[in-house]
Amino acid sequence: MADCSNDSTDIIEFKDLADIVNKLENESTPSTSSQSVDSQSETSSNSDIDTEDVIDAGKSAVERLFGKKSSSKTVNDFPSTPRKRYIVVNEAFEYDMTHRRRGRALIINNRKFEKHTGLDDRDGSDVDAERLLRTFGGIMGFEAYRYDDLSVYAINDLLEKVSLEDHSECDCLAIVMLSHGDEDSVYGTDGPLSIESLTRFFKGNKCPTLAGKPKLFFIQACRGHNYDGGVIVPDGNTGDEVDAKRPQRIPVEADFLICYATVNGYASWRNPTNGSWFIASLCHVFNHCVASMDMLRMMTRVCRTVAYGYESNTGEELKHADKKKQAPSVVSMLTKDLYFPPKPEIASNIDSLSPQKQTRC
């Protein structure tokens, strides 16, 4: 059961922060809603597939992980206890997502690598790419594009061309990188490039039409070769208002969100049949919760789903890699809350969406 409960909401309108105390009202009654997930849903399909879990490491010396049966358990149960949440209605604290277009979502899917790199093929990456196309191009409202097997030059060329486009009528930008990786780099088909190479084209001084707008990066790749063995825990331990009419000087590094599949120094896991733990969890949470959660709150649920819901099963042959865990990492330079209200073309088709995709969190 995936239960994204509909949090009751009290709305507070204010002109300055001091008014919160005086204008806080309790008018809504908590309510919950739960929605069953079809047995073929993305995150519940992992338990009965006879394929191995593997890691997205950047060195050929890291062994492929073989197993008799993947038991990559998934968590698709979200807390159903009703909770009040208070939304501060003030444009200074929320990104403007009312532009004509949501913006581009670029999905770079590197599966095969040149022989001299010594890197294995990334079986299962196509599953991730298809999930991302459906999620970002569907309920998220992006113009989603998929690019397979790009070299370092091709990646840089693509990102530079996109950065030179006029994004004035766009809410934001999203870029997803599916590849092998190391601590501070990801791989094109012919070699590594730094994470900074992915973001540099879109900084405020390089791409002025995206200045002050969210730039979202999602990296599915290893960041090292360490394994997270996990730890057993006992049960139960689980500003000033801005004048929008006055020009503002903002940091060139502001308004980026970089979400990594794993923390620095550790491997990330991928199943050749079911795709990666991180991307499966990301799409699952976005599909269920985008209607009512901001981005950072959704990413917290993604982190929990990966951390609590998956565990490697590599069998006796590679026992040293068995029963390992993974924890995503989120680095935020966002300066406002980021919600994704439906675009008119998305809202007009809401009745055609499956009940699962209409579930509110």
Disulfide bonds with the S-S distance in Angstrom:
Cys289-Cys361 1.95
